[in-house]
Amino acid sequence: MSEIKVNSIKGVGASAAAITVNNTDGTCTANITNNLSNRRLTINGDMKVAQRPSAAISSTAYGAVDRYQLEVSGLDEGVTVAQADVASGTTPYTLGFRKALKLTNGNQSNGAGATDTMRILHKFEAQDIAQSGWNYKSASSFITLSFWIKSSVAQSFKVALISWDGSIRTFVFDTGSLTADTWTKVTKTIPGNSNITIDNDNNLGFQISFFQYLGTTYTASSGYIEDQWNAFQNPQTPDQTSTWYTTNDATYELTGVQLEVGSVATDFEHRSFGQDLALCQRYYQRHTDGNGSPVCENATMYNGSTVFMSIPLPVVMRIAPSLEVSNASGYFIKYENDGSSSFATLGRDGITQPHLVCLNGSVAGLSRAAVMVRSNNTAAFVAFSAEL
C-alpha cells in the first residue's frame, strides 16, 4: 500500500499552508475558506417536514411537504402531492435520505394544452440570497444546485432559477434523460450575471422551478439558449417533453435539494428535524390539527357570546401571518365551569404580529370567565401562513 508523508500542503505561491499535519498523532489543521456549516440555502431539501396533509391539487397551492409549492393551470384532473418514503437500498437512502416529495399525475385527458402548466417551486427571501456570500453580479462567482430526481417516465425535464428583483432574469437547464423509476443525481453550477438584482429584504427574491410540463404558449420550438442567464419572458424555456404530463398516474419524486455558494456540489447538509421545522415555521405553522388538540389553554370569554385568545408563535414568522382554519359545525369546543360548548370556527382578531396572533370565536359562555379551547373533530385545524 502506498503512503504519502508530508508536514503540510501549500498552494503554489501561497504564503500559508492549506493543510498542516501533526507529525505525532496524524491529525491535521485545514485552512478552509468556504463555510461548511449552514451552507445549504434551501429549506427542507430532504423533504422531512410535512405540516400539511397529502392532497389532490387542481390550482396552485402548497401541499404536504413544506416550502415546495405546486404551480398548476389547465389541469383536467388534479395531481396528488405527498410526502413519500425513499426505498431502502437506493442510493438516496444510503446517503441518509428517508423522505421525498412525490407527485402522482391525474388523467390529463385533453392532452398537453398550450397554456397548461405544472411545476414545483422553491422560493427564497431576497435577503437570504443577498447575504449568502454569492457575488451574483460576477460571472466568476458561482452557486451550485444539486438534487435527486426520479420519474416513472423516461424523459428529461427542465429546471429554472429566477431572480425576481429589478430586471427579472432566468437560468434554464435540462436534467438530461432519466431512466424510468431510477433515482438520478443532477448537479448544475450557475455563474453570476451583471444583470441580476437581489434586494436585501424579506420579499420573494429568488426561486427554483422544477418543471413537469409547460405548454407551447410559453416555450420556444427553437432558438432558446439554455445554460445562461436570459431575460424572463415568453418563451420561458425551450419546448418541453409532454410524455410524463400526458401519462395518467405518472410519478415524479424529488429529494436532496441543495443550493449552495461555490462551484462545487458538496455532500448534502443534513440538519436535525427540529432545525428544519423551525426554518419552515417562519413561513407556515400548523398550530392545531385533529380532534382534541389544544388551540389555547388560557382563553377568556370577552362577553356572553365571544371567546378571545392570544397565541404566541414559537418562531417569528416572515410577516404577520394570515389565518387558515377549518369551518364546520362543532369543529371547536370551549370548556368552562364544568361544562362545554361547541362552535364552528375561529376568526383572526385585529392584533396580529409576526410573533403573536389573536383569535376569537362565537360561542355562548359566562362573561369574563377563563376557558380552554380545543379542536373537536379530526378534520379541524388552525394554521398560520406567511408564505412567499
C-alpha positions as CSV (number, residue, x, y, z in Angstrom):
1,M,0.0,0.0,0.0
2,S,1.4,3.4,-1.0
3,E,1.6,6.2,1.6
4,I,2.4,9.9,1.4
5,K,4.1,11.5,4.3
6,V,4.1,15.3,4.5
7,N,4.3,18.1,7.0
8,S,1.9,20.4,5.1
9,I,0.2,21.0,1.8
10,K,0.6,24.5,0.3
11,G,-0.7,26.1,-2.8
12,V,1.8,27.3,-5.5
13,G,2.6,30.9,-4.5
14,A,0.7,30.7,-1.2
15,S,2.2,32.2,2.0
16,A,0.4,29.7,4.3
17,A,-0.3,26.0,4.2
18,A,-3.8,24.8,3.3
19,I,-3.3,21.7,5.4
20,T,-0.9,21.3,8.3
21,V,-0.2,17.8,9.6
22,N,0.6,16.9,13.2
23,N,3.6,14.6,12.9
24,T,2.9,13.0,16.3
25,D,-0.8,11.9,16.2
26,G,-1.5,12.2,12.5
27,T,-4.3,14.8,12.9
28,C,-4.4,17.9,10.7
29,T,-5.5,21.5,10.6
30,A,-7.1,22.8,7.5
31,N,-7.5,26.4,6.3
32,I,-11.0,26.2,4.9
33,T,-12.3,29.4,3.3
34,N,-15.8,28.1,2.4
35,N,-18.2,27.7,5.4
36,L,-19.1,24.1,5.5
37,S,-21.9,24.5,8.1
38,N,-25.1,26.4,7.2
39,R,-24.1,26.3,3.5
40,R,-27.4,24.9,2.4
41,L,-29.6,27.7,1.3
42,T,-32.6,25.5,0.6
43,I,-35.0,24.8,3.5
44,N,-36.4,21.2,3.9
45,G,-34.4,20.0,1.0
46,D,-34.6,16.4,2.3
47,M,-38.4,16.7,2.4
48,K,-38.8,15.5,6.0
49,V,-41.1,18.3,7.3
50,A,-44.7,18.0,6.1
51,Q,-47.1,20.0,8.2
52,R,-49.9,19.8,5.6
53,P,-51.6,16.6,4.7
54,S,-51.3,15.0,1.3
55,A,-53.8,16.4,-1.2
56,A,-55.0,16.4,-4.8
57,I,-54.3,19.8,-6.1
58,S,-56.0,21.4,-9.1
59,S,-54.9,25.0,-8.5
60,T,-51.6,26.5,-7.3
61,A,-51.1,25.6,-3.7
62,Y,-48.6,24.3,-1.1
63,G,-49.3,20.6,-0.4
64,A,-47.8,18.1,2.0
65,V,-44.0,18.9,2.0
66,D,-43.1,22.4,3.5
67,R,-41.5,25.1,1.3
68,Y,-42.4,23.4,-2.0
69,Q,-45.4,24.9,-3.9
70,L,-47.0,23.2,-6.8
71,E,-48.0,25.8,-9.5
72,V,-50.6,24.4,-12.0
73,S,-53.1,25.5,-14.6
74,G,-55.2,23.9,-17.2
75,L,-55.4,20.5,-15.5
76,D,-58.2,18.1,-16.4
77,E,-57.7,16.2,-13.2
78,G,-55.8,17.2,-10.0
79,V,-52.3,16.0,-9.2
80,T,-51.7,14.4,-5.8
81,V,-48.9,15.9,-3.8
82,A,-47.5,13.7,-1.0
83,Q,-44.5,13.1,1.3
84,A,-43.2,9.6,0.2
85,D,-40.7,7.2,1.7
86,V,-37.4,6.7,0.0
87,A,-37.0,3.0,-0.6
88,S,-34.2,1.3,1.4
89,G,-31.2,0.1,-0.7
90,T,-31.5,3.0,-3.1
91,T,-28.6,5.5,-3.3
92,P,-30.5,8.4,-1.8
93,Y,-31.4,6.1,1.1
94,T,-27.9,5.1,1.8
95,L,-26.9,8.8,1.9
96,G,-29.4,9.5,4.7
97,F,-32.5,10.5,2.7
98,R,-35.7,9.0,4.1
99,K,-38.4,11.2,2.6
100,A,-39.2,12.6,-0.9
101,L,-41.7,15.0,-2.4
102,K,-43.9,12.9,-4.7
103,L,-46.3,13.9,-7.4
104,T,-48.8,11.5,-8.8
105,N,-50.3,12.9,-12.0
106,G,-54.0,12.9,-12.8
107,N,-55.6,12.0,-16.1
108,Q,-54.9,15.0,-18.4
109,S,-57.5,13.6,-20.8
110,N,-57.4,16.5,-23.2
111,G,-53.7,16.1,-23.7
112,A,-51.0,18.8,-23.3
113,G,-52.7,22.1,-23.7
114,A,-50.8,25.2,-25.0
115,T,-51.3,27.0,-21.7
116,D,-51.0,24.0,-19.3
117,T,-48.6,24.4,-16.5
118,M,-47.1,22.1,-13.8
119,R,-44.0,23.0,-11.8
120,I,-42.7,22.7,-8.3
121,L,-41.4,26.0,-6.8
122,H,-39.0,26.6,-4.0
123,K,-38.9,30.2,-3.1
124,F,-36.3,32.3,-1.2
125,E,-36.5,35.6,0.6
126,A,-34.3,38.1,-1.2
127,Q,-32.2,38.8,1.9
128,D,-31.2,35.1,2.2
129,I,-29.6,35.2,-1.3
130,A,-28.2,38.7,-1.0
131,Q,-26.4,37.8,2.3
132,S,-25.3,34.3,1.2
133,G,-21.8,35.3,0.1
134,W,-22.6,34.8,-3.6
135,N,-21.4,37.7,-5.7
136,Y,-24.3,37.4,-8.0
137,K,-23.2,40.3,-10.2
138,S,-19.9,38.5,-11.1
139,A,-19.7,35.8,-13.8
140,S,-16.7,34.4,-11.9
141,S,-18.8,33.8,-8.7
142,F,-21.0,30.7,-8.6
143,I,-23.8,28.9,-6.9
144,T,-24.4,25.2,-7.3
145,L,-27.7,23.3,-7.3
146,S,-27.9,19.6,-6.7
147,F,-30.8,17.3,-6.2
148,W,-32.0,13.7,-6.6
149,I,-34.9,13.1,-9.0
150,K,-36.9,10.0,-10.1
151,S,-39.6,9.8,-12.8
152,S,-41.8,6.8,-13.7
153,V,-41.5,8.0,-17.3
154,A,-38.1,8.0,-19.1
155,Q,-37.6,11.6,-20.3
156,S,-35.7,14.8,-19.4
157,F,-37.1,17.7,-17.5
158,K,-36.4,21.4,-17.4
159,V,-35.3,23.3,-14.3
160,A,-35.1,27.1,-14.0
161,L,-33.6,29.6,-11.5
162,I,-35.2,33.0,-11.4
163,S,-34.1,36.3,-9.8
164,W,-37.2,38.4,-9.3
165,D,-35.9,41.8,-8.3
166,G,-35.1,44.6,-10.8
167,S,-35.0,43.2,-14.4
168,I,-36.1,39.6,-13.9
169,R,-33.6,37.1,-15.1
170,T,-33.8,33.3,-15.5
171,F,-31.3,30.5,-16.0
172,V,-32.7,27.3,-17.6
173,F,-31.1,23.9,-17.8
174,D,-32.1,20.3,-18.6
175,T,-31.8,17.3,-16.3
176,G,-30.7,15.1,-19.2
177,S,-32.6,11.9,-20.0
178,L,-33.8,10.0,-16.9
179,T,-34.1,6.2,-16.7
180,A,-37.7,5.3,-15.6
181,D,-38.1,4.6,-11.9
182,T,-34.5,5.2,-11.2
183,W,-33.0,7.8,-8.8
184,T,-30.6,10.2,-10.6
185,K,-28.5,12.9,-9.1
186,V,-28.4,16.1,-11.0
187,T,-25.8,18.9,-10.4
188,K,-25.6,22.3,-12.0
189,T,-23.2,25.1,-11.4
190,I,-24.5,28.6,-12.2
191,P,-22.4,31.8,-12.6
192,G,-23.5,35.3,-11.5
193,N,-24.6,37.9,-14.1
194,S,-24.3,41.6,-14.1
195,N,-28.0,42.0,-14.9
196,I,-29.1,40.2,-11.7
197,T,-30.6,42.3,-8.9
198,I,-31.4,40.9,-5.5
199,D,-32.8,43.2,-2.8
200,N,-32.0,42.9,0.9
201,D,-35.5,42.3,2.1
202,N,-37.9,39.6,3.1
203,N,-39.9,39.6,-0.1
204,L,-39.6,37.0,-2.9
205,G,-36.2,37.5,-4.5
206,F,-35.2,34.1,-5.9
207,Q,-36.8,30.9,-7.0
208,I,-36.0,27.4,-8.3
209,S,-38.6,25.9,-10.6
210,F,-38.8,22.2,-11.3
211,F,-41.0,21.7,-14.4
212,Q,-43.1,18.7,-15.1
213,Y,-44.6,20.5,-18.1
214,L,-45.1,23.9,-19.6
215,G,-47.3,24.5,-22.6
216,T,-46.2,25.8,-26.0
217,T,-47.6,29.3,-25.4
218,Y,-44.8,29.8,-23.0
219,T,-42.0,27.9,-24.8
220,A,-39.9,28.0,-27.9
221,S,-39.5,25.4,-30.6
222,S,-36.1,26.7,-31.5
223,G,-33.7,29.5,-30.7
224,Y,-33.9,29.5,-26.9
225,I,-30.4,29.2,-25.4
226,E,-30.1,27.2,-22.2
227,D,-27.3,27.3,-19.6
228,Q,-27.1,31.1,-19.5
229,W,-29.0,34.0,-17.9
230,N,-31.8,35.3,-20.0
231,A,-34.5,37.9,-19.6
232,F,-37.6,36.3,-18.1
233,Q,-40.3,36.5,-20.7
234,N,-42.1,34.2,-23.1
235,P,-40.7,31.9,-24.2
236,Q,-39.6,30.8,-20.7
237,T,-37.9,27.6,-21.8
238,P,-37.4,25.5,-24.9
239,D,-40.3,23.3,-25.8
240,Q,-40.8,20.7,-23.1
241,T,-41.5,16.9,-23.5
242,S,-45.1,16.2,-22.7
243,T,-44.9,12.4,-22.2
244,W,-44.9,12.5,-18.4
245,Y,-47.7,15.1,-18.3
246,T,-50.0,13.1,-20.6
247,T,-49.4,9.8,-18.8
248,N,-52.1,9.0,-16.2
249,D,-50.7,8.3,-12.8
250,A,-47.2,9.1,-13.8
251,T,-45.0,9.8,-10.7
252,Y,-42.2,12.4,-10.1
253,E,-40.1,12.4,-7.0
254,L,-37.6,14.9,-5.6
255,T,-35.3,14.9,-2.6
256,G,-31.8,16.2,-1.6
257,V,-32.4,19.7,-3.0
258,Q,-29.3,21.8,-2.1
259,L,-28.4,25.2,-3.3
260,E,-25.0,26.5,-2.1
261,V,-22.4,29.1,-2.8
262,G,-19.4,27.9,-4.8
263,S,-18.6,26.0,-7.9
264,V,-18.6,22.5,-6.3
265,A,-21.5,20.4,-5.1
266,T,-20.6,19.3,-1.6
267,D,-22.3,16.5,0.3
268,F,-25.9,17.3,1.3
269,E,-26.0,19.2,4.6
270,H,-28.4,17.2,6.8
271,R,-30.0,19.1,9.6
272,S,-32.0,17.8,12.5
273,F,-35.8,17.6,12.2
274,G,-36.1,20.4,14.8
275,Q,-33.8,22.8,12.8
276,D,-35.7,22.3,9.5
277,L,-39.1,22.5,11.3
278,A,-38.2,25.9,12.8
279,L,-37.0,27.2,9.4
280,C,-40.2,26.0,7.8
281,Q,-42.3,27.6,10.6
282,R,-41.1,31.0,9.5
283,Y,-43.5,30.6,6.6
284,Y,-46.1,28.2,7.9
285,Q,-47.2,26.9,11.3
286,R,-49.8,24.2,11.8
287,H,-50.9,25.1,15.2
288,T,-53.8,22.8,15.8
289,D,-54.6,19.6,14.0
290,G,-57.1,16.8,14.8
291,N,-59.7,16.0,17.5
292,G,-58.7,17.2,21.0
293,S,-55.7,19.3,20.0
294,P,-55.4,22.4,22.2
295,V,-56.0,25.7,20.5
296,C,-55.5,27.8,23.7
297,E,-55.3,26.6,27.3
298,N,-55.9,30.1,28.6
299,A,-58.7,31.8,26.6
300,T,-61.2,34.3,28.0
301,M,-64.9,34.9,27.4
302,Y,-64.9,38.6,26.4
303,N,-68.7,38.7,26.9
304,G,-71.5,36.2,26.9
305,S,-71.1,35.3,23.2
306,T,-67.4,35.7,22.2
307,V,-64.2,33.9,23.3
308,F,-60.8,35.6,22.9
309,M,-57.4,34.1,22.9
310,S,-53.8,35.2,22.2
311,I,-51.3,32.7,20.7
312,P,-47.6,33.4,21.0
313,L,-45.9,31.8,17.9
314,P,-42.9,29.5,18.6
315,V,-41.0,31.0,15.6
316,V,-41.2,34.6,14.4
317,M,-42.8,34.5,11.0
318,R,-41.7,36.3,7.9
319,I,-44.6,38.7,8.1
320,A,-47.8,38.9,10.2
321,P,-49.5,35.7,9.1
322,S,-52.9,35.0,7.6
323,L,-55.2,32.6,9.3
324,E,-56.1,29.2,7.8
325,V,-58.9,27.5,9.7
326,S,-61.5,24.8,9.2
327,N,-65.1,25.8,9.4
328,A,-67.9,23.4,10.1
329,S,-70.5,22.9,12.9
330,G,-68.9,21.7,16.1
331,Y,-65.3,21.7,14.9
332,F,-64.1,23.5,18.0
333,I,-65.1,23.3,21.7
334,K,-64.9,25.5,24.7
335,Y,-64.6,24.1,28.3
336,E,-65.8,26.3,31.2
337,N,-67.2,25.8,34.7
338,D,-67.6,22.0,34.5
339,G,-69.3,22.3,31.1
340,S,-68.6,22.7,27.4
341,S,-70.0,24.3,24.3
342,S,-69.0,23.5,20.7
343,F,-68.8,26.1,17.9
344,A,-67.9,26.2,14.2
345,T,-64.8,28.2,13.6
346,L,-62.3,30.8,14.7
347,G,-61.5,34.2,13.3
348,R,-58.4,36.4,13.4
349,D,-58.7,39.4,15.8
350,G,-57.3,42.8,15.0
351,I,-54.0,42.2,16.7
352,T,-51.6,40.1,14.5
353,Q,-47.8,40.3,14.6
354,P,-45.1,38.0,13.2
355,H,-44.7,36.7,16.8
356,L,-48.3,36.8,18.1
357,V,-51.8,36.1,16.8
358,C,-55.1,36.9,18.5
359,L,-58.2,34.8,17.6
360,N,-61.9,34.9,18.6
361,G,-64.8,32.6,18.3
362,S,-68.6,33.0,18.6
363,V,-69.8,30.8,21.4
364,A,-72.1,31.2,24.5
365,G,-70.4,31.4,27.9
366,L,-70.0,33.3,31.1
367,S,-68.6,36.8,30.6
368,R,-65.0,37.2,31.7
369,A,-64.6,33.5,32.6
370,A,-61.4,31.7,31.9
371,V,-61.9,28.9,29.4
372,M,-60.0,26.3,27.4
373,V,-60.4,25.9,23.6
374,R,-59.7,22.7,21.7
375,S,-60.4,21.2,18.4
376,N,-63.4,18.9,18.3
377,N,-63.2,17.0,15.0
378,T,-60.4,15.1,13.3
379,A,-60.8,17.5,10.3
380,A,-60.4,20.6,12.5
381,F,-57.2,22.6,12.1
382,V,-55.7,26.1,12.8
383,A,-52.7,27.2,10.8
384,F,-50.8,30.5,10.2
385,S,-49.2,31.3,6.8
386,A,-46.6,33.8,5.8
387,E,-45.6,32.1,2.6
388,L,-43.8,33.9,-0.2
